[in-house]
């Protein structure tokens, strides 16, 4: 059985997807409060996993960038499965391999990162140290195989 995954997209009434261009929420509500409602709706959909785009994740949760002097890629890229403490997973594609995580979860759900095979070896090591799972999707990070 294939997993049920959602990739929710939230935009403004005029179609703007970049939250930096949004007006302030109605009636004094905060943007983080709206994100909480958004997350609650996602949970009610009863999925196995959910994902954000990289920019949304960085804007809302992890704004820092991972930096390393050693840019040599892994000799043999292999997926890593960290301990799983949540019933759902949070997935993010990171083709630049540069999100600096401050936690191994997003809203309580364990993170799984989709990486390019060309990611610097220091980056997957950092993810392992932070207890974050990852897998590889081709040279540019976009080559996930189709589901059977």
N, C-alpha and C positions, 0 to 999 in steps of 0.2 A: 504494500500500500504506500502510495506517495504521501509525503507530508503535506499538510495544509499550511501555506505560508501567505501572508499578506504583505504588501508594500503600500501602506497608506500614503495618500498624497493630500495635503491640505493647501488650499489656495484662498485668496481673498475673493470677494464677490466679483471684482473686476478682473479676476484671472491671474493676479500676481502670485507667483510661487516663492519669490525671494522675500522672506519676512522682513528684511531690512527696509523694504519699500512699502510695507503695510502701514496703514494709519493705526492709531492706538485702538485697542479693543473697546467695544461699546460699554457704556455704563460703569466705567472705572475698573473693569476686569483686567487682570494682568495677563501677559502672554503666557507665563508659566501656568497659570490657572487654566487657560484654554488648552494647553498641551496636556494637562491632567485629564480633562474631559475627553480629549482625543485618544489618549492612552486607554481610558476606561472603555470607550467604544470598541477599541481594538481587542481588549480582553474579552468582551462579550461575544466577539465573533468566534471565540474558542479555537484559535489556530495553534499549530505546533511551533510556529516561529513568526516573527515579524521583522521588517527591516526599514531603515531610513536610508536616504541617500547620504553620501559622505558629508556634504556641506551642511545638511540639517543636523546630523549627529554632532559635528564639530561646533556648530553654532549653539546648540542647545545643551551639550554635555561635556565635550572634550576639546576646548579651543587650542590647546598646545600642540606643537609640532615635534615629532621625534627627529632628532639629529644624530648622525654618527659620522665619524671620520672614515671608518672602514666601510666602503661601499661594495666590497666583494660579495657576490651572491652565494647562496648555499650551493654546495657541490651536488647534492641530491635532495631537492625539495620534497619533503614528506609532510603530510598533514599531522596536526597535533590535536589531541582531544584532552582538554583540561577536565577537572572535576566538574560535574554538573549538579547544581543545587537548586535549579528552577525547573518547573514543568515545561516552560516555553523557552525558546532561544531568541536572541536578538542577533540579526545578521547585518553585516555592513561590508560592502565592497570597497577596498582601499587599494586601487591600482598604483598609487604613489608610495604605498607602504610608509606612511608618515604620521598617522594619528597617534598622539601621545595619550594613552589611556591613564586615567586616575583611579579606575575601578574595573573589576572584571564583569560588571553587570550594567545594564541600562534598565532603569525602573524595575530592578529585581530579577531581570532575566539575563542568564549567562550569555556572553558575547561570543560570536563566531565571526572571524574576519576572513574575507576572501582576498587573497594576495596574488600578485604576479610571481612567476617563478624567478624573476630577476630581482626580487626584493633583497636588500642587503642582509646578510646572515645575522647581523646584530639585531635586526628588527624581530624576526621570529623568536630569537632568544629572549628578547625583552617581553614579548607576549607570553612566553612560557613562564617567565619569572612572575608575571602578573596573573597567572592562571587563566589565560584567555586562549580559547581554541582557534585554530586557523586551518585553512586548506588553500591549495594553489589552483589557479585557473589559467593556465597557459602563460606565455611570455609577457602578455600585457595585462593579465588579471581579468580578462573578460571571456575566457574560453571555458566556461562551465559546460560539461557534457550534458546533452539533453536527457531528460528523465525517460526511462523505458516505458 
